[in-house]
Amino acid sequence: MIRDIFIPADILLPEGSYSEKWSVIACDQFSSERDYWERVRERVAGEPSTFNMIIPEAYLEEIDEEQEIKKIRAAMDDYLKRGVLREIRESFIYVERTQPDGRVRRGIVGTVDLEEYEFSRLDALILASEGTVLERLPARIRIRRAARLELPHVMAFIDDADEAVIEPLAQKTDSLPLLYDFELMEGGGRIKGWQVAGREVEAVIIALRKLFKRNNFLMVIGDGNHSLAGAKVYWDEIKTSLTEAERLTHPARRALLEVNNVYDPAISFEAIHRVITGVDAEKFAGEFIEALPPGSDYELRWVYKGGGGSAGVKADSIGAMIAAVQAFIDGYIERTGCKVDYIHGEEALTRLAGEDDAFGILLPAMDKSGLFATVGTSGVFPRKSFSVGHARDKRYYLECRDITK
């Protein structure tokens, strides 16, 4: 039943006027730009904030993970004890996110059944859009294992060309309770959210059932693939110790996320670029060019200190082209010990590639119209193939959910 796949939840929201400092961007953004996260740290100092319940990836290589996880658990317990959070029971939240470019992205926050999600197979109703880097999961699993609350930055897409699931709620906001409306920090735009309950919930579920009849699967995870994969692994880990009845109702079986229509005009797919460090840029460029199959299907560009270039590449699909690029990078790392980082935004990539030992690869963007067709027939895209919008368009942490009670 579709009702069991995406349903309402008991959602926790900040009480009072904490919203602006409460919400920070997804932990995997600005991973090479420490100054962004230092500004966030200074801005929220001493205030309740989701910053205190995450580990930004910019800090992963230098922290004591065990101590940071203890701090996360302590912050969660403190916020619950002090009444920082209020509960919105058995509801969806209809969200309108005004992005920095002024476009408004619409979505619905609710929970999905992790029993219906797979990141390594194609026989599920909820599928990953890109390859999962297994090495990135353990830290996420350890955090979820210790945490009482989950905070979503996952975005899932539905293939709803008729705009029957999410868009009707935009016409009903005058009659829905407004839950939050505030500016997001660091140029993230504005976010508004309305409570969806009762008959409006039923309307969403009925529309999803009709949509499912036209597809072999229901959702593709567009953003936050690794966070949802971590939640899935953790659920598979703990369910073995539960009775059948407990498995049906345990809160960790579900994960909170935002569902978006892939055809929403505000949604665009942006390329995720690569910057390789610890290399002789000119030598790397020569080998990189030699490894690319020449053609005119796609154009690749690259830049480094004092140089750059472009070349046409032959490939059956953009996924195949990205796979070829990634295979070359992975092989080069294995041979030389260099490092790669994945960068959102051409300006940031160009700046980082200007270092003495760096080489930046600029990938083309993907046409979003082919997302469901590609995943349904060919499987996942290579890891870090595309991003949903620019870095500041990403989901900010806001809603929470208790995964222990």
N, C-alpha and C positions, 0 to 999 in steps of 0.2 A: 504494500500500500504506500502511495506517495506520502500520505499523512505521516508515516513513520520516518520519512527521510528528511523532510524539512518542516519543523514545527516550532511553535512559540516556546518561550523559556521564561524562567524567573530571572530577570535581568537587573543587575545592580548598577546604579548611576550615582555620581557624586551629588551629595546634598549641598545646598547653599550655593555660594559663588566661586567654587573651586574650578569651574570648567576650563578656563583659559590655561591655567597652570597645570591643571589635571591632565590634559591631553598632550601627549608627545607622539612624534612620528614613529613609524615601524622601526624596530631595532636594527634591521638589516639595511637601512638607508644611511648615506653619508659615512660609509664604513672607512673611507680613506680621508675623511675631512674631520679631524678631531676638533677643530675650532667650532664646528656646528654644535657638537655635543657639549662642549665646554660652555657655550652660551646658554644652552638649555639647562645645564646643571646650575649655573648662576641664577638663571631666571626663576627656577622653581625652589631654590634653597629654602628649607624650613617649612614648605607648604606641602599638603597632600598632593601627590602627583604619580601618574603611572610611570614616570621616570624611575621611581624608587621600587618598581615591581618588574623591571626588565634589566637585561644586560645588553647595552648597545654593542654591536659587533665591532665597533671601532676600538673597544677596550679588551676584546677577548684574549689577545696575546699577552697581556700584562697583568691580568687580575688573578686573585686567588678565587677560583670559581666556587669552592666550597663555602668560603666566607660570604661571597656575594649572594649565593643562594639562601644562606641563613638570613641575610639582611632583607632579601625579597620576602621570605616567609614572615619575618618580624613586621615588615611594613604592612603586609596584607592583614595580619592578625590585629595590628594596631588600628587600621582603618575600620575594620569590622567592629572592634570593641568600642571605638569612640563614636560610632554612628556617622562616620564620614560618608557612608554609602546608604542609599535607600533602595528598596526592592520594588520593581515593577513586575507584577505577577502575570504569568501565562499570557505573554504578549510578544508580538513582533514589534520592531521599531522601523517605521518608514523614514528613510534618511534622504536629505537633499544636501549634497556637498557642493558648494560653490568653489570651484577650483581657482587657482591663481590667474588663469586666463579668462575667468568670468563665466565659463560654461558650468552648467549645473548637472551633476551626476546623481542619478536616483538609485536607491537600493533598499533592500529589506534586510534587517538584522534578525536572525533566528538561529536555531541549532540544526545541525545535520547529524544523521546516524552514521557513526564511524564504521559500523558493520557493512555499510553500503558504499564505502570509499576504498579505493585501491590506488597506490602510487606505483606499483610494479607490474600490474596486470591490466587487461582491458575488459574483464568480465565483471564490471561493477556499474552502479548507477551514477557514481561520482568518481571522476577520473582526474588524475594529474595532467597538467598541460606540458610539463617539461620533465626531463630526467632528474631524478633525486640523487643528490650527492650524499651518500650514506655517512660520510665522515662528518657532515654538518648536523646529524641528528642527535648524537649522544648528549650534547650540552642541552638541547631543547628538551630531551626526555628527562634528564636529571632535574631541570627546573620544574617541569610539570609534575614529576614524581613528588617533589617537596612542596609545591605550591597549593594553596587552598583555592585560589581564584585563577581563572583563565581570562586573558585579555586578548580579543581578536584583532589581528590586522589582515586576516585572510579575506580575499574576495573571490567569490565563485560566480561563474557565468552561466546563464541559461540562454538557449537559442530561441528567442521569442520575437520573431519578426512581426507578429501581429500585435505586440505590445499589450498582452492580455493579463500579465501577472503583476508587474510592478507599477506600470504607468497609470492604471485607474486610480491608485491611491493619491496621485498628484492632484486629482480633481476633488478630493475629499478632505483636504487638510483643514478647511474651515470648521469641520465637525470633529476632528481628531484632537485629543489632548496634546498640546505642545510640551515636550519633555526637556528640550534644550535648544539653544540658539545663541551661538557665540563665535567670535573670531578665533581661528587657530593660530598658534604662535609660529614665528619664523616664516611668515609669508605663505602659510598653508591654505589661505582662503577662509571660508566660513562654513559652518555645519549647523543644520537644523534637524531635529528628530521628533517624530510624533508617535504616540502609542497607538498600536493596532491591536484590537482585541475583539472578542465576540464574533459577530457576523462578518466583520471585515477579514478576520482570520480565515473563516470558512471560505470566503470568496477567493483568497489567495491560494488555498490548498486545492480547491476545485479547478482553478486555472492551471495549476501545476500538473494535476492529473491529466487534463486534456493535452497539455504540452508533452507529457511523457508518452502518450499514445503515438506521437509523431516522431519520436526519437528512440534509439536503442539505449540511450543513457540520458540522464537528466541534467547533470552539471559538469563543468570543467573548471578546475581550480585555476584561476588566472593570476593570483598573487598570494604569497604566503604558502607556497607548496610545501616548504620544509617544516613550517610550523604545524601544518595539519598532519604531515607525515609523522612528526614527533608525537602528536596526540594519538594517532592511530597505533603506533608501536607501543605506546604506554598502555592503551586500552587492551591490546592483545596480550600484554604482559600481565595485567592484573585480572583479566576475566577468567583465567584458568583457575583462580582460587575462589570464584564465586559460584553460587548455585544458579540453576537456570532462571529461577525467579529473580534473583539479584541482578543477573546480567540484563534483564529487561528494563530495570529501573535505575541502575547505577548511573549517577550524573556524568561520570567520565566516559560513558559510552557515546556521549554527544559532544559536539564542539560548536562553539559560537562563531558565527561568521556573517559576512554581508553578501547577499546575492544581488547580482547586477545583470541587466540584459546586455548581451554582447553588442546589440545594435543601438544602444544608447549613444546619441550623437556626442556626448561628452567623453566617451571612452575612446581612447586612442592607444594603439600599441607602439611603444617606443623601443628602439634598439637598446640593448645592453652592450656597451663597448668593453674592450679588453685592454688593460695596460699591463705590460710585462716588464718587471724590474729585475735588475741584476744581469743585464745583457749588454753586449756590444751592439748598439742599435743598427749600424750599417751591416754588420755580419748577419744579424737576425733578419733584416729586411731582405738580403739576398737569398737566404734559405727559404724564407716565407714565400717570396714571389715564385721561386722555383717549384714549390710544393703545390701551388694553386693550379687546377686544370683550367687552361685559358678558354675563354668563351665570352658570350655577351648576355648571359642570363641575369647576372647580378654584378654590381660594382662594389668593390671593396676599396676603402681608403685607409691610409695609415699615416702617422705623424710621429716625429721624434725631434729631439733638439737639433736644429740646423737642417732638417730634411723632412721628406714626406713623399707620398705618391699615391697612385691608384691603379687598379687593374680590373679588367673584366674577368668574370669567373663563370665556368660552365657548371650547372647543377640542375637536377630535376625539380628541386624545390628549395625554398629558402632554408628549410630545416636541414636538407642535405648539405647545403653550402655551409651553414653554421657548424654542422657536425665535422666537416672537413677542416675548418679553421680550428675547432677545438681539439681535434685529434693531433694536429700539428703542434699546438701549444702544449698539450699534455706530453707529447713525445719530447719536446724541447726541454720541458721542466725535468723530465726523468733523466735526460742526458746531462743537463748542466746545473740543475739545482736552482734555477731562477724561480721567480714567483709571479703569479698572475692575480690581478684584482679585477672585479667586475664593476663598471662605472656607468652611472646613469647621467646622461647629458654630455653633449659634445664639448661644451666649454670646460667642464671639469676634466674630461679626458685629455684635452689639449694641454691644459695646465700641468697635469700630472706627468704627461709624456714629455714635458720639457726638461725633465731632470736628465743628468748625464748618462745614467744607465737604464733609461726607460724607452719603451717602444709602445705606441698606442695604436690599436686597431679599431677603426670605426665601421660598425656593421650597419647595413640598411634595415629599415623598419619592416615589420610584417603586416600584410593586409589582414585585418581582423576577420573579414568575411569567410576566410577559409579555416578558422580555428576548429570548429566542431567537425567539419569534414575530414580534416587532417588527423585529429586525435582519434576519431572513430574508425578510420581505415588504416592509418599508418602508425598509430601509437604516439607516444610522447615526443615533444621536441627535445633537442639537446638541452642540457642545463643552461640556464641563463641565456635563453634565446631572445626573449623580449620582456618588456616591462609594461605594465598598465599605466600609461601616462608618464609624466616626468617625476622626478624624485619627490617634489613637494605636493604632487597629486596623490601620493600614497595615503593609505588609511592611517589615521591617527588612533592610538589607543583611547578608548572612551568608556564603552560598556564593559562590564565584568559579569562573571557568573561563577557561583560556587560549584566546584566539581568534586566536593567531598561529602556534602551533607546528604 
